[in-house]
Amino acid sequence: MARKKISTTVYLTEEQVQGLKQLHERTRVPIAEYIRMGIDLILQRYAEQLPGQTSLFETFPGSSLGVGPKAKKPEETNDDAS
Protein backbone atom coordinates (compact mmCIF):
# COMPACT_ATOMS: atom_id res chain seq x y z
CA MET A 1 0.00 0.00 0.00
CA ALA A 2 1.35 3.44 -0.93
CA ARG A 3 2.10 5.89 1.84
CA LYS A 4 0.03 9.05 2.10
CA LYS A 5 1.67 12.00 0.37
CA ILE A 6 1.40 15.56 1.64
CA SER A 7 1.14 18.44 -0.80
CA THR A 8 3.76 21.17 -0.53
CA THR A 9 5.02 24.06 -2.62
CA VAL A 10 8.57 24.02 -3.95
CA TYR A 11 10.16 26.82 -5.93
CA LEU A 12 12.51 25.60 -8.64
CA THR A 13 14.73 27.43 -11.06
CA GLU A 14 13.85 27.48 -14.73
CA GLU A 15 16.85 25.21 -15.42
CA GLN A 16 15.69 22.69 -12.83
CA VAL A 17 12.18 22.61 -14.31
CA GLN A 18 13.50 22.16 -17.85
CA GLY A 19 15.85 19.37 -16.78
CA LEU A 20 13.09 17.56 -14.89
CA LYS A 21 10.70 17.90 -17.85
CA GLN A 22 13.30 16.44 -20.24
CA LEU A 23 14.00 13.60 -17.84
CA HIS A 24 10.27 12.91 -17.51
CA GLU A 25 9.79 12.87 -21.29
CA ARG A 26 12.54 10.27 -21.70
CA THR A 27 11.67 8.05 -18.74
CA ARG A 28 7.95 8.71 -18.11
CA VAL A 29 8.75 8.87 -14.38
CA PRO A 30 6.68 11.66 -12.78
CA ILE A 31 8.58 14.82 -11.88
CA ALA A 32 7.26 14.59 -8.32
CA GLU A 33 8.91 11.18 -7.98
CA TYR A 34 12.28 12.64 -8.97
CA ILE A 35 11.82 15.40 -6.39
CA ARG A 36 10.99 12.81 -3.69
CA MET A 37 14.06 10.79 -4.71
CA GLY A 38 16.23 13.89 -4.39
CA ILE A 39 14.87 14.59 -0.92
CA ASP A 40 15.53 10.97 0.10
CA LEU A 41 19.15 11.30 -1.08
CA ILE A 42 19.63 14.44 1.01
CA LEU A 43 18.03 12.82 4.06
CA GLN A 44 20.37 9.82 3.72
CA ARG A 45 23.41 12.04 3.26
CA TYR A 46 22.67 14.05 6.41
CA ALA A 47 21.09 11.26 8.48
CA GLU A 48 23.65 11.67 11.27
CA GLN A 49 22.39 15.22 11.84
CA LEU A 50 18.76 14.15 12.24
CA PRO A 51 17.39 13.37 15.69
CA GLY A 52 16.86 9.70 16.32
CA GLN A 53 17.51 6.87 18.68
CA THR A 54 21.02 6.90 20.10
CA SER A 55 22.78 3.58 20.31
CA LEU A 56 23.58 2.24 23.75
CA PHE A 57 27.29 2.34 22.93
CA GLU A 58 27.09 6.09 22.27
CA THR A 59 25.09 6.75 25.43
CA PHE A 60 27.13 4.59 27.83
CA PRO A 61 30.56 3.96 26.27
CA GLY A 62 32.41 1.21 28.10
CA SER A 63 29.60 0.68 30.56
CA SER A 64 29.13 -2.42 32.68
CA LEU A 65 25.45 -2.78 31.76
CA GLY A 66 26.13 -6.20 30.28
CA VAL A 67 26.44 -4.78 26.80
CA GLY A 68 28.93 -2.60 25.07
CA PRO A 69 32.61 -2.82 24.25
CA LYS A 70 33.74 -3.74 27.79
CA ALA A 71 31.08 -6.38 28.41
CA LYS A 72 32.32 -9.95 28.70
CA LYS A 73 30.98 -12.54 26.37
CA PRO A 74 29.34 -15.56 28.06
CA GLU A 75 32.26 -17.83 27.08
CA GLU A 76 34.68 -15.38 28.73
CA THR A 77 33.03 -15.50 32.16
CA ASN A 78 34.61 -17.61 34.83
CA ASP A 79 31.65 -19.63 36.17
CA ASP A 80 33.41 -22.82 37.34
CA ALA A 81 30.96 -23.32 40.20
CA SER A 82 29.63 -26.57 38.73
N, C-alpha and C positions, 0 to 999 in steps of 0.2 A: 504494500500500500504506500502511495506517495505521501511524503510529509507535507503538511500545510505550508503554503508559501505566503509571506506577508509582502504587501505592495509597499514600495518605497520609491522615492525620486532620486535619481542620480544624474548629475550634470557631467556630460562628456564633451571632449573637444571634437571639433569637426573631423579631425584626422582619426580619432578613435571610432567615431560613428562610421566613417567610410570603411575603415579596416574591418570592423565587425560585420558590416553589410556584405563586403566582398567575401569574407570567410563564410558567412551564412549562405550566400548564393552558391558557393562551391560545395559546401558540406551538408546543407539543409538542417544544420543544428541551429536551434533558436538562439538569437542574440542573448536573451536572458540567461540561457544555460551557460554561455561563455562567460558572462559577468559573474554568475554564481561560482563557476570553476576558478575564476581569478580570485575571488574572495576566499575560497577554500585554500588556494595556494598561499595567500598572505597569512591566513590564520595558522596554517601549518608552519610557515617560516618563523612566525613570532609566537609560537605556542608557549615557549618558556616564559613569556611576559604576561600571559593570561593567568588569571586566578584559577586555582584548581586544587585538587587534593595533593597535599605534600606527602612524599613517601616517608615512611617511618625512619629510614636511614638519614634523611635530611633533618627531620625533627629531633631525633635522639641519636646523633652519631656516636658509635662506640658504646651504646647503652648496654645494660645487663638485663634487658627486658626479655631475654630469651630469643631475641632476634637481632639481626644487625651484624656488622663485621666482627665484633668481638665475641659473639655468642658461640658456644661450643656445639659442635654437631653431636648427635646422640652417640655415635661410635667413639667420640673423643672423651666422653665422660668416664669417670673411674668408679663405676658401680659394681665392685667385686663383693658385694654383701651376700651373694648367693651361697 
